[in-house]
Amino acid sequence: MRELALTALTVLYGASGIVTFLGFMPTIRDLWNKKPSANIATYWMWTTTTFITSLYGFFVLNNLVFNLVINLQLLACVIVLFMRLRLPK
């Protein structure tokens, strides 16, 4: 029973990473359409902290699902940050 619960939690955690990535899509769409809807300071902070979390995942946790989820979020942060930096202030 415990093993089934842990497997279910792992699947749900992985799915939540996909949902989180999809949550960035409205902002990415706005930026694609030249609407500066993302705050640069916020995305600098989120990109930096997510990068640090990614390093922790690789070097300390060594957990595949965690690493996939956090790096999907890091990718979304980087996309938003770079797209926002290309737009005029």
N, C-alpha and C positions, 0 to 999 in steps of 0.2 A: 504493500500500500504506500509506504514512504517513497519507494522508487517511482511509482506512478505519479505521485504528487510532485516530486522533483522534476520529472520529465515534463509534466504539464506546465509547471512554473517556468521551466526553461523555454518551452515553446511560446508561452505567453510573453515572456521577456523579449524573445526574438521578434515576435509580432509587434510588440510595443515600440521597438526600434524602427520598424518600417512605418508605423503610424506617426512617430515623431518626425521622421524624415518627410513624410507627406505633409505634415503640418507646416513645413517651411515653404511649400509650393506656392501659396498665395503671395508671400513676400517675394519669392523668386520671380513669379509672374509679373508683379508690380514693377520690379527692377528691370525686367526684360522690356517692359513697356515704358521705361524711362521715368517711372514714378518713384521718387526717392523715399520709400516707405520704411527703410531700415535705419536705425540709429547706429552710426559708425562706432561710437564708443562702446555701446552695448555689444556689438558683434566682435569688436577687438577683444573684449573681456571674455565673451563666450568661446571664441576661437582659442584663446590662450588657455583658459581653464579646461576646455575639452581636450586640447592637445596634451596637457599635463596628465589628465585622466587617461588618455590613450597610452601614454608612456607607462603609467602605473599598471594599466591592464596588460601591456606586453611584458614588462620586466618583473612585476610582482605577482599579479593574479594568474597570468598565463592561461586565460579562459577564452576559448574560441568564440563562444556566443557573446560574451561581454565585449571582446575586442571588435567583433563585427558591428555590434550595436553602437558602441561609442564612436567607432570610426565612420559609420554612416552619418552620425550626428556631426562629427567633425567636418566631413565632406560638405554637409549642408551649410554649416557655419562659414566655411571657407568660400563656398560659392556665393553666398549672400554678401559676405564682406567684400570680395573682389568686385562683384557686380555693383555694389553701392559705391565703392571707391572710384569706379569709372564714371559715375555721374557727377555733375556739378553740385556744389554745396548749395 
